[in-house]
Amino acid sequence: MNEFGNPALSAWQSFYVLVGSSGAALIGIQFVVMVLVANLRQRPTAESISAFGTPTVVHLVSALLVSAIMSVPWHSLLPMSITLATCGFSGLTYSVFVISRARRQTYYKPKWGDWLWYTLLPCSIYAQLMITAVLLRTISLVALFLIGTAALGLLLVGIHNAWDSVTHIVIRSDGDTTTPSSGI
């Protein structure tokens, strides 16, 4: 990994293999969740899935992507920095659209915890990734930890939100028509 003379980057190889493979495995599990959703009597709307289900997959893919970017044998930090900043900017932009979708959908009324996990934390993580990537060349050791934190944060947000979806499905499939405490 990144063998261009910076041993600090090589030391992160195991971390990114772990985060990336975990993200990939969880993406597969999220497909199983979608199959379960298809079997519900009262299915969520497309707006609800795009506000709560799809972002979960996007965050897991982002964790995988950041891990892959950090594992590329770059010849300098500049292309890595540009690529990570682009990922952060794209994720932040996408998260702003998710906020709009979550507000528009009518299947589920989000609680404060939903706003935290589905919008605030992802926006913060993507902003951190974007800013840290820009500063990677000047504060590389601190930046490596912040980029690692962002990758792990995206993975943890994805895990939380996937679990949130599963608990919502279980509650709904029991025939309970009241609004559950977790989102899709």
C-alpha positions as CSV (number, residue, x, y, z in Angstrom):
1,M,0.0,0.0,0.0
2,N,1.3,3.4,-1.0
3,E,5.0,2.4,-1.1
4,F,6.3,5.7,-2.3
5,G,8.5,6.3,0.7
6,N,5.9,7.1,3.4
7,P,5.8,4.2,5.8
8,A,2.9,5.9,7.7
9,L,0.6,5.1,4.8
10,S,1.7,1.4,4.7
11,A,0.9,1.1,8.4
12,W,-2.8,1.7,7.6
13,Q,-3.2,-1.2,5.2
14,S,-4.8,-3.7,7.6
15,F,-7.2,-1.0,8.9
16,Y,-8.5,-0.2,5.4
17,V,-8.7,-3.9,4.4
18,L,-10.9,-4.4,7.5
19,V,-13.1,-1.4,7.0
20,G,-13.5,-1.9,3.2
21,S,-14.3,-5.6,3.5
22,S,-16.8,-4.9,6.3
23,G,-18.5,-2.2,4.2
24,A,-18.7,-4.6,1.2
25,A,-20.2,-7.4,3.3
26,L,-22.8,-5.1,4.8
27,I,-23.8,-3.8,1.4
28,G,-24.7,-7.4,0.6
29,I,-26.7,-7.7,3.8
30,Q,-28.6,-4.5,2.9
31,F,-29.8,-6.3,-0.3
32,V,-31.3,-8.9,2.0
33,V,-33.1,-6.1,4.0
34,M,-34.6,-4.9,0.7
35,V,-36.0,-8.4,0.0
36,L,-37.6,-8.4,3.5
37,V,-39.1,-4.9,2.8
38,A,-40.6,-6.3,-0.4
39,N,-42.5,-8.9,1.7
40,L,-44.1,-6.4,4.0
41,R,-47.9,-5.9,3.9
42,Q,-47.6,-2.2,4.1
43,R,-44.5,-1.4,2.0
44,P,-42.6,1.9,2.4
45,T,-42.8,4.4,-0.4
46,A,-40.1,5.0,-2.9
47,E,-39.5,8.4,-1.3
48,S,-39.1,6.7,2.1
49,I,-36.6,4.2,0.7
50,S,-34.6,7.0,-1.0
51,A,-34.5,8.9,2.3
52,F,-33.6,6.1,4.6
53,G,-32.6,2.9,2.8
54,T,-30.5,4.1,-0.1
55,P,-28.3,6.4,2.0
56,T,-27.4,3.4,4.1
57,V,-26.0,1.7,1.0
58,V,-24.3,4.9,-0.1
59,H,-22.5,5.3,3.3
60,L,-21.3,1.7,3.2
61,V,-20.1,2.1,-0.4
62,S,-18.3,5.3,0.7
63,A,-16.5,3.5,3.5
64,L,-15.5,0.9,0.9
65,L,-14.4,3.6,-1.6
66,V,-12.3,5.5,0.9
67,S,-10.7,2.3,1.9
68,A,-9.9,1.5,-1.7
69,I,-8.6,5.0,-2.3
70,M,-6.3,4.7,0.7
71,S,-5.0,1.4,-0.6
72,V,-4.0,2.6,-4.0
73,P,-0.2,2.8,-4.5
74,W,-0.3,6.6,-5.2
75,H,3.0,8.2,-6.4
76,S,2.2,11.4,-4.5
77,L,-0.4,12.7,-2.0
78,L,-1.9,15.2,-4.5
79,P,-4.0,12.7,-6.5
80,M,-5.1,10.9,-3.3
81,S,-6.0,14.3,-1.8
82,I,-8.1,15.3,-4.8
83,T,-9.8,12.0,-5.0
84,L,-10.7,12.0,-1.3
85,A,-11.9,15.6,-1.4
86,T,-14.1,14.7,-4.4
87,C,-15.6,11.8,-2.4
88,G,-16.2,14.1,0.6
89,F,-17.8,16.8,-1.5
90,S,-20.0,14.2,-3.4
91,G,-21.1,12.6,-0.1
92,L,-21.9,16.0,1.5
93,T,-23.9,17.0,-1.6
94,Y,-25.8,13.7,-1.6
95,S,-26.5,14.1,2.2
96,V,-28.1,17.5,1.5
97,F,-30.5,15.8,-1.0
98,V,-31.2,13.1,1.6
99,I,-32.3,15.8,4.1
100,S,-34.8,17.1,1.5
101,R,-36.1,13.5,0.8
102,A,-36.5,12.8,4.5
103,R,-38.6,15.9,4.9
104,R,-40.8,15.2,1.8
105,Q,-41.6,11.5,2.5
106,T,-44.8,10.7,4.3
107,Y,-44.4,7.0,5.3
108,Y,-42.5,7.7,8.5
109,K,-42.1,10.8,10.7
110,P,-38.4,11.0,11.6
111,K,-37.5,11.5,15.3
112,W,-34.4,13.5,16.5
113,G,-32.3,10.3,16.5
114,D,-33.2,9.7,12.9
115,W,-32.1,13.2,11.9
116,L,-28.9,12.6,13.8
117,W,-28.0,9.3,12.2
118,Y,-29.4,9.8,8.7
119,T,-28.4,13.4,8.1
120,L,-26.3,15.2,10.7
121,L,-23.6,12.5,11.2
122,P,-23.2,11.7,7.5
123,C,-23.0,15.4,6.6
124,S,-20.3,15.9,9.3
125,I,-18.3,12.9,8.3
126,Y,-18.3,13.9,4.6
127,A,-17.4,17.5,5.4
128,Q,-14.5,16.2,7.6
129,L,-13.3,13.9,4.8
130,M,-13.4,16.8,2.3
131,I,-11.6,19.2,4.6
132,T,-9.1,16.7,5.8
133,A,-8.3,15.6,2.2
134,V,-7.5,19.2,1.2
135,L,-5.1,19.4,4.2
136,L,-3.6,15.9,3.6
137,R,-0.4,17.3,2.1
138,T,0.3,19.7,5.0
139,I,-0.7,17.8,8.1
140,S,-0.4,14.2,6.8
141,L,-0.1,12.3,10.1
142,V,-3.1,14.0,11.7
143,A,-5.0,13.7,8.3
144,L,-4.4,10.0,8.2
145,F,-6.2,9.6,11.5
146,L,-9.0,11.9,10.5
147,I,-9.5,10.0,7.2
148,G,-9.5,6.7,9.0
149,T,-12.0,8.2,11.4
150,A,-14.2,9.2,8.5
151,A,-14.1,5.8,6.9
152,L,-14.9,4.1,10.2
153,G,-17.6,6.7,10.9
154,L,-19.3,5.9,7.5
155,L,-19.1,2.2,8.3
156,L,-20.7,2.7,11.8
157,V,-23.4,5.0,10.4
158,G,-24.2,2.3,7.8
159,I,-24.3,-0.4,10.5
160,H,-26.6,1.7,12.7
161,N,-28.9,2.6,9.9
162,A,-29.0,-1.0,8.5
163,W,-30.0,-2.2,12.0
164,D,-32.5,0.6,12.3
165,S,-34.1,-0.7,9.0
166,V,-34.2,-4.3,10.2
167,T,-35.9,-3.3,13.5
168,H,-38.4,-1.2,11.6
169,I,-39.2,-4.2,9.4
170,V,-39.6,-6.5,12.4
171,I,-41.9,-4.0,14.1
172,R,-44.0,-3.5,11.0
173,S,-44.2,-7.1,10.1
174,D,-45.7,-7.9,13.5
175,G,-48.8,-6.1,12.3
176,D,-48.1,-3.0,14.4
177,T,-49.4,-0.1,12.5
178,T,-48.2,2.6,14.9
179,T,-45.2,4.6,14.0
180,P,-42.0,2.8,15.3
181,S,-39.2,4.5,17.0
182,S,-36.8,3.7,14.2
183,G,-36.7,4.7,10.5
184,I,-36.3,2.8,7.3
